[in-house]
Amino acid sequence: MCTNFVDRRDDLIIAMNFDNNGWDFVLNTNNSKLFIIDVDIGYGKYPSFGINSNGIFVNNLFVDSNGKGSYKRKSKTRTLTTYLVNDILNGNILINNLDNYLDTIEIVNGPNQSTHNMVVDNNGNTWVIEPGRGYMKNSVKESQYFAMTNFSIMDFNIGKSKTRR
């Protein structure tokens, strides 16, 4: 079970336990400004997690499906979780525009996958994106900590955090 922690008390600390089911994984070295771990899940390598030189962290963790958010081809109004990870890390989606982006595009899973994403900016603001469930933002002012693992956060009441579907 992969687990992520965000500690926002004094300094920002982002930690991740990368629990792998035995799949091959590699450090993607295509861009020296990115640290990305790609996992080969049997039909290609996909990003599991990474951080860029601006301090933006993104992951792509498995989660039980809710029957929604299933794979559909990428389009002008839809993207896949794996593209979302790459687009955020590469700066194609700007973090200060992430809320607007998530309000205007449908996020779906890759083929034969059910995942959710955590995005953390360099201030500690945190987004959780769950295909078929929506997304929520937890600002640094709301709590000193944030944690995410391989179960849906959106299925539970999480206090003041804003949830959008």
C-alpha positions as CSV (number, residue, x, y, z in Angstrom):
1,M,0.0,0.0,0.0
2,C,1.5,3.3,-1.1
3,T,1.1,6.2,1.4
4,N,1.9,9.9,1.0
5,F,2.3,12.4,3.8
6,V,2.5,16.1,3.7
7,D,3.9,17.8,6.8
8,R,3.3,21.6,6.7
9,R,4.4,22.6,10.2
10,D,7.7,24.4,9.9
11,D,9.2,23.3,6.6
12,L,7.3,21.6,3.9
13,I,8.0,17.8,3.9
14,I,6.5,15.5,1.4
15,A,7.1,11.8,1.9
16,M,6.0,8.7,0.0
17,N,6.1,5.0,0.7
18,F,6.4,3.4,-2.8
19,D,5.0,-0.1,-2.4
20,N,5.3,-1.9,-5.6
21,N,3.6,-5.2,-6.6
22,G,6.8,-6.5,-8.3
23,W,6.3,-4.5,-11.5
24,D,9.4,-3.2,-13.2
25,F,10.1,0.5,-12.5
26,V,12.6,3.0,-13.7
27,L,13.8,6.5,-13.0
28,N,12.7,8.5,-16.0
29,T,15.8,10.5,-17.0
30,N,14.4,12.2,-20.1
31,N,14.3,15.7,-18.4
32,S,17.0,16.7,-15.9
33,K,14.5,19.1,-14.2
34,L,12.2,16.2,-13.3
35,F,12.4,13.3,-10.9
36,I,9.8,10.7,-12.1
37,I,9.4,7.1,-11.4
38,D,7.7,5.2,-14.2
39,V,6.2,1.8,-13.6
40,D,5.6,-0.9,-16.3
41,I,2.3,-2.5,-15.4
42,G,2.4,-4.9,-18.3
43,Y,1.5,-2.8,-21.3
44,G,3.8,0.2,-21.1
45,K,5.5,2.5,-18.6
46,Y,3.4,5.0,-16.8
47,P,4.3,7.7,-14.2
48,S,3.8,6.6,-10.6
49,F,5.1,9.7,-8.9
50,G,7.5,12.6,-9.4
51,I,8.6,16.1,-8.4
52,N,9.8,18.9,-10.6
53,S,12.4,21.6,-10.1
54,N,9.6,24.0,-8.9
55,G,8.8,21.8,-6.0
56,I,5.5,20.4,-7.4
57,F,4.9,16.8,-6.4
58,V,2.4,14.5,-8.2
59,N,1.5,10.9,-7.8
60,N,-0.7,8.3,-9.4
61,L,-1.8,5.7,-6.9
62,F,-4.1,2.7,-7.3
63,V,-7.5,3.0,-5.7
64,D,-10.7,0.8,-5.8
65,S,-13.0,1.8,-8.7
66,N,-16.3,3.3,-8.0
67,G,-17.6,2.2,-11.4
68,K,-17.1,5.8,-12.8
69,G,-14.1,7.5,-14.3
70,S,-13.4,4.5,-16.5
71,Y,-11.0,4.9,-19.5
72,K,-12.1,7.0,-22.4
73,R,-9.9,8.4,-25.1
74,K,-8.1,11.7,-24.5
75,S,-9.9,14.7,-26.0
76,K,-10.1,18.4,-25.7
77,T,-12.4,18.1,-22.7
78,R,-10.9,14.9,-21.2
79,T,-7.5,13.7,-20.0
80,L,-6.2,10.6,-18.3
81,T,-4.5,10.5,-14.9
82,T,-1.2,9.6,-16.4
83,Y,-1.3,12.6,-18.7
84,L,-2.3,14.8,-15.8
85,V,0.8,13.7,-13.9
86,N,3.1,14.4,-16.8
87,D,1.4,17.7,-17.8
88,I,1.7,19.1,-14.2
89,L,5.3,18.0,-13.8
90,N,6.3,19.4,-17.2
91,G,4.6,22.7,-16.6
92,N,1.9,22.3,-19.2
93,I,-0.7,22.8,-16.5
94,L,0.3,25.6,-14.2
95,I,-0.3,25.0,-10.5
96,N,-1.9,28.4,-10.0
97,N,-4.5,27.5,-12.7
98,L,-5.1,23.9,-11.4
99,D,-8.5,24.6,-9.9
100,N,-9.8,26.1,-13.1
101,Y,-8.3,23.3,-15.1
102,L,-10.0,20.7,-13.0
103,D,-13.3,22.5,-13.2
104,T,-13.2,22.4,-17.0
105,I,-11.8,19.0,-17.9
106,E,-12.9,15.5,-17.1
107,I,-10.2,13.3,-15.6
108,V,-10.5,9.6,-16.4
109,N,-8.4,6.5,-15.7
110,G,-6.0,4.8,-18.1
111,P,-6.9,1.5,-19.7
112,N,-7.5,-1.3,-17.1
113,Q,-6.6,1.1,-14.2
114,S,-8.3,2.8,-11.3
115,T,-6.0,5.4,-9.8
116,H,-6.2,8.7,-8.0
117,N,-3.7,11.6,-7.8
118,M,-2.2,13.8,-5.1
119,V,-0.8,17.1,-6.2
120,V,1.2,19.3,-3.8
121,D,2.5,22.7,-4.6
122,N,5.7,24.2,-3.2
123,N,3.7,25.9,-0.4
124,G,2.0,22.6,0.7
125,N,-1.5,23.2,-0.8
126,T,-2.8,19.8,-1.7
127,W,-5.3,18.5,-4.3
128,V,-6.7,15.0,-4.6
129,I,-8.1,14.1,-8.0
130,E,-10.3,10.9,-8.2
131,P,-11.7,10.0,-11.6
132,G,-15.5,9.5,-11.3
133,R,-15.5,11.1,-7.8
134,G,-14.2,14.6,-8.4
135,Y,-11.5,16.5,-6.7
136,M,-10.8,18.3,-3.5
137,K,-8.3,20.9,-2.4
138,N,-6.8,21.1,1.1
139,S,-5.1,24.4,1.7
140,V,-2.1,24.8,3.9
141,K,-4.2,26.9,6.3
142,E,-6.7,24.0,6.9
143,S,-4.3,21.6,8.6
144,Q,-0.7,20.9,9.5
145,Y,-0.7,17.5,7.8
146,F,-2.3,15.7,4.9
147,A,-2.1,11.9,4.1
148,M,-3.3,9.8,1.2
149,T,-3.1,6.1,0.5
150,N,-4.8,3.5,-1.7
151,F,-8.3,4.2,-0.7
152,S,-10.7,6.9,-1.8
153,I,-10.6,10.2,0.2
154,M,-13.6,11.5,-1.6
155,D,-15.8,8.8,-0.2
156,F,-15.4,10.2,3.3
157,N,-16.3,13.5,4.9
158,I,-13.0,15.4,5.2
159,G,-14.1,18.5,7.0
160,K,-13.6,22.0,5.5
161,S,-11.9,20.8,2.3
162,K,-13.8,21.8,-0.8
163,T,-15.0,19.0,-3.0
164,R,-16.0,19.6,-6.6
165,R,-17.5,17.0,-9.0
